């Protein structure tokens, strides 16, 4: 009977996983047609703005050159992380008959599919309705439209879910390997180094009583190795180890206190009020409410996990750092990085609150999806 019960539970979770992926696919089809793109799951609908840069990296590797119109500035594709496009290139080598852009879309969908079932492994004791809520929190989280597209976001979120899984099991060596690739998957992956570093120092001083936990140290050093690998690769291919920063510098990114840009974004909200573009800033302010309240929740002693400092830093810094760099930073895309936190909290807080937050995610997904399909957000 025990075996039958276990098999039944597994079958139910497989069914919910497949249902969740079907919802994801149907939403992609719906939103592309609602945005007046009838190309289905092709580059016609799902290649936008930076997608071209990832495709260029996949075909040509990193490059760096002076901008033709502004010779004092640097242009090129070295400002975009290499792992996702390199994986596209590898698969294109194996399957040369498949267009590179389609490989990018297939990869994005594969990592969503893998993430859905990885959630079940990360949180194995979920009841069927909790598992469904966790999946919905993932596939409709802010920034979810980029999970469908030729962007590395679905790959990054999959790696982060894996990272959370290994951290919860205290398997720091495997977590370090995942952190290495996560840093190389997206340009704001360096924030992960900061989150791990703060957590390592907190535990070093307050948990380990100044005794070095070498497995945690490996995790920290592995994440640093990720960005160093990027620097070495750029030096070999472009002659500049800091090609990432040279390219990003022209966008005016610099570090400020997060609230410095809130006034600017509030003015943008008022300026676009009544139009589809207002939802971008509405989502940004909604995220701040959600992030700050989540940080408070996870800081309360009875809600703390052994690695609660990492959870806390991850939640705050992955919104605060991009938000603080510029008033034009693509928070609408970066916000999907927070999906593992929403997955985790969806089965920790009251289910009614989870349903409410997920419904808000769904409501925001429509206008943000339309803005993406119509190339009004980058």
JOKA-V150005 format. One record per backbone hydrogen bond with DSSP energy under -1.0 kcal/mol. NH is the residue of the N-H (numbers start at 1). CO is the residue of the C=O. Records with the same first field share a line. If there is no record, write none. Layout:
BEGIN
NH=CO ; CO
END
This chain:
BEGIN
5=1
6=2
7=3
8=4
9=5
10=6
11=7
12=8
13=9
14=10
15=11
16=12
17=13
18=14
19=15
20=16
21=17
22=18
23=19
24=20
25=21
26=22
27=23
28=24
29=25
30=26
31=27
32=28
33=29
34=30
35=31
36=33
37=32
42=40
45=42
46=42
47=43
51=48
52=49
54=50
55=51
56=52
57=53
58=54
59=55
60=56
61=57
65=75
67=73
73=70
75=65
78=63
80=77
83=184
86=82
87=83
88=84
89=85
90=86
91=87
92=88
93=89
94=90
95=91
98=95
103=99
104=100
105=101
106=102
107=103
108=104
109=105
110=106
111=107
112=108
113=109
114=110
115=111
116=112
117=113
118=114
119=115
121=117
122=118
123=119
126=123
131=127
132=128
133=129
134=130
135=131
136=132
137=133
138=134
139=135
140=136
141=138
144=141
146=143
147=144
148=145
150=46
151=149
156=152
157=153
158=154
159=155
160=156
161=157
162=158
163=159
164=160
165=161
166=162
167=163
168=164
169=165
170=167
171=166
172=170
175=171
176=172
177=173
178=174
179=175
180=176
181=177
182=178
183=179
185=182
189=186
191=188
192=189
194=190
195=191
196=192
197=193
198=194
199=195
200=196
201=197
202=198
203=199
204=200
205=201
206=202
207=203
208=203
210=204
217=213
218=214
219=215
220=216
221=217
222=218
223=219
224=220
225=221
226=222
227=223
228=224
229=225
230=226
231=227
232=228
233=229
234=230
235=231
236=232
237=233
238=234
239=235
243=240
246=242
247=243
248=244
249=245
251=248
252=249
254=325
260=257
261=258
265=261
266=262
267=263
268=264
269=265
270=266
271=267
272=268
275=272
278=275
279=276
280=277
282=278
283=279
284=280
285=281
286=282
287=283
288=284
289=285
290=286
291=287
292=288
293=289
294=290
295=291
296=292
297=293
298=294
299=295
300=296
303=300
304=301
308=305
311=307
312=308
313=309
314=310
315=311
316=312
317=313
318=314
319=316
320=316
321=317
323=319
324=320
331=329
333=330
334=330
335=331
336=333
337=334
338=335
339=336
341=338
342=338
343=339
344=340
345=341
346=342
347=344
348=345
349=345
354=350
355=351
356=352
357=353
358=354
359=355
360=356
361=357
362=358
363=359
364=360
365=361
368=364
369=365
370=366
371=367
372=368
373=369
374=370
375=372
376=371
377=371
END
